[in-house]
């Protein structure tokens, strides 16, 4: 079963259970996936593209949470956190810092990276190997830290 089908099934279950929060989050997510289909003129969207849509929504929720907390709007921040938890169910599990560091070491050795100038090449390969199981900001921070030691 594709990720898109899983989201649609969960949406129907949320509607039947009258779970308004889950159904609204999944409805919006389904609309965003449909937008990708229309923009790229596809019949079906690959799971990688669905994950990209979900990650974009997660990033928006994280930004909103930070802004609401800065504006002393705990009620809205709580709502965004609940929506974030619903979206995170559809993402693959996060890779541990140790696993990321091991991948970074392998990539640095493979490229012979010697300075911060090589960060772009290293980042590209590390993100490809992490395959959506790591946050770009976390990867960036770890790569910067490691290249600074060289």
C-alpha positions, 0 to 999 in steps of 0.5 A, spaced: 500 500 500 502 506 498 503 512 503 498 516 499 493 510 500 494 510 507 493 517 508 486 516 504 484 510 509 486 514 515 482 520 513 476 516 512 477 513 518 478 519 522 471 522 518 467 516 521 470 517 528 468 524 527 476 526 529 475 533 526 483 535 528 486 529 524 481 529 519 482 536 517 490 535 517 489 529 513 484 533 508 489 538 507 495 533 506 491 530 501 490 537 497 497 538 497 498 531 494 493 532 489 497 539 487 503 535 486 499 531 482 496 536 478 503 540 477 507 534 475 501 531 471 501 525 474 496 519 475 499 517 482 505 520 486 511 516 488 512 515 496 518 519 496 514 525 493 509 524 498 514 524 504 517 531 501 510 534 501 509 531 509 516 534 510 514 541 508 508 541 512 512 538 518 517 544 517 511 549 516 508 547 523 515 547 526 515 554 524 508 556 526 510 553 533 516 557 534 512 563 532 506 562 536 511 561 542 514 567 541 508 571 541 505 568 547 500 564 544 500 557 547 493 555 545 495 556 538 502 552 539 498 546 542 494 546 536 500 546 531 504 541 536 498 536 535 497 537 528 505 536 527 504 529 531 499 527 526 504 528 520 510 525 524 506 518 524 507 518 516 514 519 516 520 514 517 523 514 523 529 519 525 536 516 524 540 517 530 546 522 531 551 516 531 548 513 525 549 520 521 556 521 524 558 514 521 555 516 514 558 523 514 565 520 516 564 515 510 562 521 505 568 525 508 573 520 507 570 518 500 570 525 497 577 527 501 574 533 504 579 537 507 575 544 508 568 548 509 569 549 501 567 541 500 561 542 504 556 542 498 559 535 496 558 532 503 551 535 504 549 532 498 551 525 499 549 525 506 542 527 505 542 522 499 544 516 504 540 518 509 534 518 505 529 522 508 531 519 515 534 526 518 533 533 518 537 537 513 538 542 519 541 537 523 545 534 518 548 541 516 550 542 523 554 535 524 557 536 517 559 543 519 562 541 526 566 535 523 569 539 517 571 545 522 575 539 526 579 538 519 
